[in-house]
Amino acid sequence: MASIFSKIVAGEIPCHKIAENDFCIAFLDIQPLATGHVLVVPKQETDYIFDLEPNQYAELMLFASDIAKALGKAIPCKRVGMAVIGLEVPHAHVHLIPLQTIGDINFSKSKMKVSDNDLAETALLIRKQIMIS
């Protein structure tokens, strides 16, 4: 059965896309830990990130790095944190989260409730930073 991320990649489920290339897609988490929380996902459905081929893993990390730089410019923060948990969706992915404190990347805390309009505005802010680079 296709994961929710595979359905997003296929366009079956809408997302607030930040960017994509032939291998990866980045979009906003709809239940973020912080404003600007981005998911970076390989388009190929692979359950465990360390099962990616070395070149696929490298591509994912390079793409995530570009997105993190744009995210840090778009959303005021001290750092952009990265986490790989891998338990919530059986499809490899990286979380990029704007951080003010280490507590901002605590996955056991309550998720934010964000309107679709706010997500769209945040995605636009991040995409604009990618266009500048």
Secondary structure, 3 states (H helix, E strand, C coil): CCCHHHHHHCCCCCCCEEEECCCEEEEECCCCCCCCCEEEEECCCCCCHHHCCHHHHHHHHHHHHHHHHHHHHHCCCCEEEEECCCCCCCCCCEEEEEECCHHHHCCCCCCCCCCHHHHHHHHHHHHHHHHHC
